[in-house]
Amino acid sequence: MDDDSLRTDIAFALADACWRYAIAEHLGAPVPEEALTPPEMRGEPDTALRLAYEERQRAFEAWRRARGLA
């Protein structure tokens, strides 16, 4: 992965997390992941897509915990 790819990955991850936080602030409560991500984007169990989705969720939850949001 080159520097530009890594930089844009990080920028996207941060923007996504901030957007989710803003949704929760606007609505007064966190929105369930199912409401933000359609099933077809989460993948079937034991597929590469599901594994990537679950890793993304773990990273997002760690980000939230680190900021006292979870």
Secondary structure in CASP SS format (residue, H / E / C, confidence):
PFRMAT SS
TARGET T0000
AUTHOR 0000-0000-0000
METHOD secondary structure of the structure
MODEL  1
M C 1.00
D C 1.00
D H 1.00
D H 1.00
S H 1.00
L H 1.00
R H 1.00
T H 1.00
D H 1.00
I H 1.00
A H 1.00
F H 1.00
A H 1.00
L H 1.00
A H 1.00
D H 1.00
A H 1.00
C H 1.00
W H 1.00
R H 1.00
Y H 1.00
A H 1.00
I H 1.00
A H 1.00
E H 1.00
H H 1.00
L H 1.00
G C 1.00
A C 1.00
P C 1.00
V C 1.00
P C 1.00
E H 1.00
E H 1.00
A H 1.00
L H 1.00
T C 1.00
P C 1.00
P H 1.00
E H 1.00
M H 1.00
R H 1.00
G C 1.00
E C 1.00
P C 1.00
D C 1.00
T C 1.00
A H 1.00
L H 1.00
R H 1.00
L H 1.00
A H 1.00
Y H 1.00
E H 1.00
E H 1.00
R H 1.00
Q H 1.00
R H 1.00
A H 1.00
F H 1.00
E H 1.00
A H 1.00
W H 1.00
R H 1.00
R H 1.00
A H 1.00
R C 1.00
G C 1.00
L C 1.00
A C 1.00
END
